[in-house]
Amino acid sequence: MCLASNFYTEASNPSQVFQSKTSISADSSLLILFNKAVNELRSRNNKGAESYFKQVEENIDESQLKNFNLLYRYKVNYGATLVRLGKFKDALIYFNSAEIICKKYFGESSGKLAPVYVNMGNIYLYTKDNLKAQKFYEAALFIIEKNPEATRWRDRVISNLGLVSKNNKDYTNALKYLLEGLKIKKERHVKDLSLNLGNIGNCYRELGYVKEADRYLRWSIEESIKINGEGNSDLASFYLNYAIFHSSRGNNKLSKAYLNKSYDIYLAKFGLKHPDTAHCLKNFGTVYFKEENYLKALEFYQKALVSSTYDFHGGGFDENPNIEQVDGQLTTLEILSDKASTLHKIHKTTNQIKYLKASLMTYDLCVNVIDQIRIAYQDEESKLALSANENETFSLAIEVAATLFELTGNPMYKEIAFKYSERVKASSLRNYLNDVDAKTFGGIPLDLQNLERQLKQDIADYREKIYQERKQLKPVADSISNWRHTLFELNAEYEQMVKRFETEHPDYYALKYDNASISVNELQKELKEEEVLMEYALSDSTLYSFVLGCDFFEMKRTTLRKGELEANIQNIRNSLKTNDFSDNSMKYYQDYISSAHKLYQLMIEPYEAVIEKKHLIIIPEGKLAYVPFGVLLKEKGDPESISYRNLDYLIRHNPISYQNSATIAYKHSAKEFSSSASKKLLAFAPSYDNVSDTILVTRQVHNNKLYPLPGAKIEVENISKIFTGETYLDEFASETNFKAKAESFDILHLAMHTILDDENPMYSKLVFSQTGDSLNDGLLNTHEIYNMNLKARMVVLSACNSGDGKFLKGEGVMSLARGFFYSGCPSLIMTLWTVEDLSGSTLMSSFYKYLAQSFPKDVALQQAKLDYLESADALKSHPYFWSGYVAIGDTQTLFRFSMIHKILMFLGGVLLFGGLYFIWQRSVSKKIKDETLN
């Protein structure tokens, strides 16, 4: 990516800086220093510029300065200098200061904000926080639209939005932006077009358009030499682009030639310790890796590592910087990942275990850097994108640790493999819960917590406004632009609040950044004797199984045949999700029993001895999360006779629950039992219009119609007879009533329709009664649930697909249910597909009956399913009707009887028995007396 001169100054000509007669200082020597700094910056002598700016900073008295325009320009130029030197965090300080000065003295919408936002966007683009970069570019566009004098920045913003798309691998959209930016530059008669040309060439390369890529990449080199001469720093990036192009074509000789040209310029202009120099050295390593010259590749990756880290100088293959030296740099993370992969390759070719150990050590640093970067991201979407992009790093780390365990037998390595499996699961949720705990126990005052919650709600509201407007046939561009800018300002306010928390409350900071996963030893202490935890990790061709009890730990690596696991999962899903039984043929049945048995053999059978009569806690990976393990078959069943009722389901043998991760399960434990909250149930069953006849009414919106759910109302009425609390039916089951009541109840039960949005999971919805409420629209979005502060120990989402949704690597299924974990709920009952109305009602009524008898949640759900299966006919015994409900999170019984309750129950039992015995004795005595009289 060409970014070298993409960091723009606001003083390209010294005469522009000193338009006013008011000087920076009465001392003319300071004026001279400032002019020299700007001249050095113009000539791209960045170290010289930094030196002069430092001298200016040492002598300037900002409190006495009256020419705020000059102060603003000084901040922008010094920031641009630091960016060119790769000192991004320092640069952000100056750009933030320039923004404050600008807003204070020139207005909230001053055109002077445009270059500030462009430069800040460029920093986030360089560090690949793409979403944040996009927000700054959009803010710059908003300023440009309102200030004609700022239109000169427009082509740069448009072009850089193209680079955001390129980073997101949306090369077609990137080309559209870059070509538009090029067109605007030509219309403005801008001489230097090389940056756009180079980036257009890169996009064509990624899209496989070889001729176009070659033409534009060569053109960028020629243009740069013509305009800026041989040896300019931008030219280094164009040589690097062309080297990567030739490497992708397999022409490694030419690639090395252009890499050498690039490296010579970077070294001369920036020195060894610079991100761009490091990036060039990394690409040398990539070329040698492709040639399978792994030792040479390792040599260059180590040089790149030294180059990217200011105070690290280690040259040995087993030397790495510490986490503080890396300081969250994405460039360094990429180098470390390549180094670790190369060390692994060297081990495979030499069988020298020292390289494998060095690989593991390097991957361990990678994992810590990923966590460091993720925590630094404020935006949830940025965290999710990082999880998806870095998922492979965790898979490779698990592979290396597992190999070391198999080679050495040292149990430490399988514990490390488990640690990586934990670190990759639901990582953003884990960070969020860390933050919640940090605010609770880190001394953040309650009023500030409430203020933060309101700010997050405002941010969510504006996001939804933008989302809904963009869905319109004719969206209003001005409205979207204004809302985006308001959202930008709200996000900035939120970031400042978080910084305040971290600065003023050191305990909060320490708790928030404590990102350690639970160890095997800690987990075994938490597991009860009757529990077995089964965690799975997947790579492209390997399944890793981690099975733990309170006194044992097993790890197994299984090689998978390509596509077989996915096919078995899909077969089961196809069989279970359908509610059209007219085509439920023998083939469907045979596919199901075959795949369900194969998955049992793969996932469960190797551990039958240790799981017998145990409660299973499943932590799935990948698309395994879409399968309820209870439908896996211990025995295959008769393929010639359809009989779902008599199949040997796993649920017959074990109660089953699920967790997002063991760390979330046991480091963020459920709320303690509270007798004051006992049996406080809040239940909702709305009524709907658009009634239409249907054979099987399900709780999922079809064709934009909300069908009535008679079973939902029966369900809520039944459970309200078992548990005390409040129920809201029909038009009273409104979103407004839910929001007003939900935070005060211990159990929440929602029996209603859902609307899923797989493309934007944050806007999946629970559908309450459509009452025309002016406060709420009756549609509770996932993002609204995130921002609620629920105290419930259990939430039952008796709605279709509440646990279904888009799968995201490193995070899991982005479902409606996930929102309730964010809101503080430790236990959920959710559904994996459409729920048939009446069977769902029967199942839930039975579930609550067992809960009221103090059964653990997993056992209560197991018994409810078995009861249903026992009484169902041939059709209704199909797993579609009963297996979709799953328990995730804490499973402990909701209501424990205290000792006094137990004593009273015992005494009551004694009295009852005594009374019955007394009545029996009297009856016998009377009978004997009567017989005697006769």
PyMOL commands that set and color helices and strands:
alter all, ss='L'
color gray80, all
select helices_A, chain A and resi 14-17+28-42+46-59+62-64+68-84+88-106+113-126+130-146+148-167+171-187+194-207+210-228+233-248+252-270+275-290+294-308+323-326+330-350+353-376+380-389+391-408+411-423+427-441+446-470+477-504+506-512+520-526+564-577+581-583+586-603+605-611+622-626+629-631+644-646+650-652+662-667+675-677+710-722+730-732+735-744+761-763+782-786+816-822+837-852+857-871+879-882+899-933
alter helices_A, ss='H'
color red, helices_A
select strands_A, chain A and resi 531-538+542-549+552-559+615-619+656-658+681-685+725-729+747-755+765-767+779-781+794-799+805-808+812-815+827-831+885-889
alter strands_A, ss='S'
color yellow, strands_A
deselect
rebuild
show_as cartoon
